[in-house]
């Protein structure tokens, strides 16, 4: 961390882009010094290093022996012991990635905002073979920053990068989770102290700095500026309002930002790749469908073709060649030509079509997935812009932007820039002023330095504060959609705001959680601090929950209730912080942190608890409480029925009620050991009340408490029903278990299935016995274990299928259900990178096709999930196999939803979800995917 005594010599801006990373800098002690680009030394060919202004945001994971050690030598010292595992970065990574499929990490920045996967797990390159080293999106991003740091420190050894004043740019639409992960990547790279600035703002800061001498003249007729930034992976819109003070100097206020859109240059490259793939397949028997890794390789080729054909001196056409693989490198290569006119037409009409201001961007619940990324459903950037302007029209007062600043390499193509300007001019009925951007590839990095200068008062500054309003979800009885504003839009950075109108009673030593929402919408009467809003009206984004365990600073064991208030601040770094502040002592403060794991899950709404919950807890206390009470066996067995008499059928118990019952059970966990009946009932109820292991912000804490019981096992280990309830509990809560915890369950799974008589005789008492059926249900629920282990589980299920047909319909049904769950293309709680490989699934489908689906309906159900379309080529089965499965489903009259699941990307309904999970989810809780 930079010492307070060290004064930075340089102001440094880093654009950690989806496509390229760019660095700019200026002398921190000379206000008149200009902003320069930092040329980053990098490999441009094996053994050849050159300094370039753009560092491709790519990593190439080379094979053993592919390159000699001397081919990778850089100007700064490197870890010799780690040479074999060191990836290739720089321009050489781009070249190698275009030649060899499945080894290139690209678009790591887009993955930082993809909550459908574990962004801190090694999942990239997406869809690569098992022998290719993997890296997490966070670690990949950190590696680019670490590379920049090494290059900088080589050139400026007396002014290390970590000691300079750093500004890192991010998309304006990044949510708190993606911002936090970006900061984590910077910390991993040895850059713990920096500020964040949004990319559209940075692009405008670059313009302000370049035009600072004539700014009052250049903006004299401007009142509202639209900054449209189309990068490699994202599209961002920002509005900046212009007013003038008494001296005629422009006063700038950022008034609006757009929603997050994974839509940019990558999508354009993908569209060209699909065109090239179609042409290359023409005339080939059976067509040609590329694998995910080969399609990624083709995208790299198409990106180069796009940049060439959109350049100022572009040729009429260029050839795109996809080399063969292995020994067929040359002979199996495919080529096609694409013209400048085709590229311009596809990108102009496909991504910037002429639309009316009243049109709305298309949305689809299922969305589009390519390479595991959930791209925007509607590729029309002009339609997204229309939606953005409509969203803010209440505050715009009918005044559309009169000035346009474009940023991003795609706007080097005059046709794209011209179409966007023409569309805006059509909407407002008058031409626009176009602000000149002399170099869109580097403007954001330069603008980050200009922002640092502005903070020092040495350049014009944009005002506006927080671009979003933040709200605390109240969750009052019958008013689940009510929320109170805790940070109004426009709040200045660094200024703490206290919500003094609301007091909260919290217990020390126990977790506390709050649900937040944010909104970018600008209305005629924006919400003020303390205002109540209805989240069901308008567009609000539910944020990951805030959670913490509050401990007294003097006494960590203090369990008393205290009264607190909330205090919020938009930090100078650019992230939201929320503190609990003791009402009686403002010096007692606790920082609440966003819970990023599982943030994609829809949070269960808080609902009214039954007035008879207290009575229910008293019944739990009577059975499991600390005081010995005379309770006969029958009363223990009937606890669930007695609870239902007061609370209604357990199917109606919603998540808040279930979790309150679980907490009551957990507090009395010791009482489960009194008898086998006590243990059976406790295990059954505890698992039911915590299923599926997530859905409430405190569930990670509850899982931690529950997992503490695992190593002790059960008390009545000779009771088969107690053993069965033990495994049912862990199956029910598996969605909340970490990968390591699920692997621990897998160890017991393997022992119960594979141990011989001698091993079983020496098993530890704490290792609970499990029947084949218990293990079947458990193994199918472990979605976070590596895909290779799931393949082994599936192989066991296939063998079991052969025996199941002799044991009867029930055994076969259970085995087919488990196979569907293990081989599902779309997991419920696991990460998409851990699904079973499509080749193994294709083999399982062949076995299923040998069954009579009219007589064995579960076989059709299993095949549906194994063949379910995700849109991600690394997970989806081959088209010819899909066609066979779809034809069989139609022939046996399978439900329309099953057929749709195989033919298109779609959502599961409640009935299918219940069947896949083995039981219903709590009311109000909905799984995404």
Secondary structure, DSSP 8 states (H G I E B T S, - for coil): ---TT---SEEEEEEE-SSEEEEEEEETT-TT---EE--EEEEEETTEEEEES-EES-EE---TTSS-GGGG--SS---GGGTTT--EESHHHHHHHHHSTT-EE--HHHHTT-TTS-TTS--BSTT--TTS--B-HHHHHHHHHHHHHHHHHHH-TTS-GGGSEEEEEE-TT--HHHHHHHHHHHHHTT--S-EEEEHHHHHHHHHHHHTTTTHHHHTTT-SEEEEEEE-SS-EEEEEEEEEE-TTS-EEEEEEEE------SHHHHHHHHHHHHHHHHHTTSTT-----HHHHHHHHHHHHHHHHHHTSTT--SEEEEEE---GGGTTTT-EEEEEEHHHHHHHHHHHHS----TT------SS-EEETTEEE-S---HHHHHHHHHHHTHHHHTT---SEEEEESGGGGSHHHHHHHHHHHHHHHTS--EEE--S-TTTHHHHHHHHHHHHHTTSS--EE---SSEEEEE--BTTBTTEEEEEE-TT--TT--EEEEEEEEEEETTSEEEE-EEEE----TT---TT-EEETTSS--EE---EEEE---SS-TT---EEEEEEEEEE-TTS-EEEEEEESS-TT-EEEEEE--TTTTS---------TTHHHHHHHHHHHHSSS-----HHHHHTHHHHHHHHH--GGG-BHHHHHHHHHHHHHTGGGGGG-HHHHHHHHHHHHHHHTTS-SSTTHHHHHHHHHTTGGG--S-TT-HHHHHHHHHHHHHTGGGS-HHHHHHHHHHHHHHHH--HHHHHT--TTS----HHHHHHHHHH-TTS-HHHHHHHHHHHHHHHHHHHHH-HHHHHHHHHHHHHHT-SS-SSS-GGGS--HHHHHHHHHHHHTS-TTT-HHHHHHHHHHS---S-TTTS--HHHHHHHHHHHHHTT--HHHHHHHHS-----HHHHHHHHSS---BT-----
